Amino acid sequence: MLEIASSIQNKSTLKLVSRLCQTLNLEGINYCHWKSNNALDRSANGENDLDLLVGREDIQKFTEILFRLGFKQAKAPLEQQMPSVLDYYGYDADADKLVHVHAHYQLIIGQDRTKNYRLPIEKQFLDSVTQGELFKTPTVEFEFIVFVMRMILKYSTWDAILTRQGDLPNNARQELAYLQERVNWIQIYAHLQQYLPYINAELFNTCVQSLQPNYPIWERIQLGHQVQKQLQAHSRRIHILDVYLKIWRQLARMMKRRIMKKSLKKRFVNGGVMIALVGGDGAGKSTTVDELYAWLSKNFDTTKFHLGKPPRSLTTNIVRGGLKITRFFTDIVTPGKSSAPTRVYTHTPSEFPGYSPLIWHVCSARDRYLTYARARRLATNGGIVICDRFPLPEIKLMDTPQIERVVSVERQNKFINFLSKLEQHWYEYIALPEVLIILKLHPETAVQRKTDEKESHVRVRSTEVWELDCQAIDAHVIDTSVSKSEVIAQIKSLVWSQI
């Protein structure tokens, strides 16, 4: 307990990591940090994943602890998922860092795209652990055996070398040197003979030598094939199928990324979520959206949309072209009588804005619906969607039906009523997001911040949001009069709690 307490006081260790390790030990979870233990400081401060091997008897308790500490389970795309390996993410608000727990229930190793082999020594591995300053770790001999097997299967097979992925990275060479300096070779040979008899001492020694620089490539390929053959009884699939999957998945990955522009990032197991930020001018909507996107998109399938300025559809562009042509000929016949679209809040119901703005409102409504529908599909399929602005019936000046508001009853006719109903039709399909955040800022402060627009425009829109009754629409309210860092910290914590 004293060792754990001292690690918690270490400033470089994240509080969330300390709490996790302390809880695992207090509740007697059979686990260890099973690889890359030469860089435990990077795991402690959130720079590296926490690769934890957990005893099968404690899986349920381990999972409960993670959820209790605010971790959330995510899953990789189907082709990247591995049996008995799960991903959990927690958020350390004090350090503003995500903590990735890579939970392993079996020792599955191999090339990253297929992970085809299991080393059936999990029980012995966990029986050997000792408590360090923060993490439980296995004996260096067990760690070294697994490390060497991992490196051979990742970098010494013919397909790895053929695809120019056969060189050990620098961090792997550093780990190799770190482990070699500390192992007891007599213990290694004893472990191999007792637990992995099909990997004899001679084969293992050759594997270690092959990891050194300038080892002949052809001999490395032969050695990789021999190790695969010795581990075939513990493979997930036959060798030829594994090779096929490696090549296919590499090609498919390239196609998805470069051609289809498809995300290969993780999605949360409990489903996707749509997050919308609404606020007046100067409240920091766009900045906050960008910050959230940069934070979440590093690990998760995340997309952002601007529902205030949705992309124009083909239909809208055609209508826009028609309006321009109509306006051109109108200016020729009756100069000064054209009705170009103008800002909606510059009109009062007693003023008739012209038909072009009304048609434009219908097009904007349709584009906003199409953008919303696309965003909703992504969220329904498990992605995170962040919306800059969102149509709320309670906010009349932005992103909601405008025709009925800007045209007085006296000026309405059948065509205008038709346009009004058509505009409202598109908004009827737009339901509230799962997470609605209202950024509130006093109108006078907004005027001081937003100096690139007319003061009257900023004040009237900010006032509407400022006076909004947020309880009626189940929204989370954030006061943006404080510093930007405080606002972002509040919103990140809020979003993480709602995902």
Buried (B, 14 or more C-beta within 10 A) or exposed (E): EEEBEEBBEBEEBBEBBBBBBBBBBEEEBBBBBBBBBBBBBBBBBBEBBBBBBBBEEBBEBBBEBBEEBBBBBBBBBEBBEBEBBBBBBBBBBEBBBBBBBBBBBBBBBBBEBBBBBBBEBBEBBBEBBEBBBBBBBBBBBBBBBBBBBBBBBBBBBBBBBEEEBBEBEEEBBBBBEBBBEEBEBEBBBEBBEEBBEEBBEEBBBBBBEBBEEEEEEEEBBBBBBBBBEBBEEBBBEEBEEBBBBBEEBBEBBEEBEEEEEEBEBBBBEEEBBBBBBBBBBBBBBBBBBBBBBEBBBEBBBBBBBBBBBBEBBEEBEEBBEEBEEBBEEBEEEEEEEBBEBEEBBEBEEEEBBBBBBBBBBBBBBBBBBBBBEBBBEBBEEBBBBBBBBBBBEBBBBBBBBBBBBBBBEEEBEEEBEEBBEBBBBBBEEBEBBBBBBBBBBBBEBBBEBBEEEEEEBBBBBBBBBBEBEBEEBEBBEBEBEEEEEEBBBBBBBBBBEEB
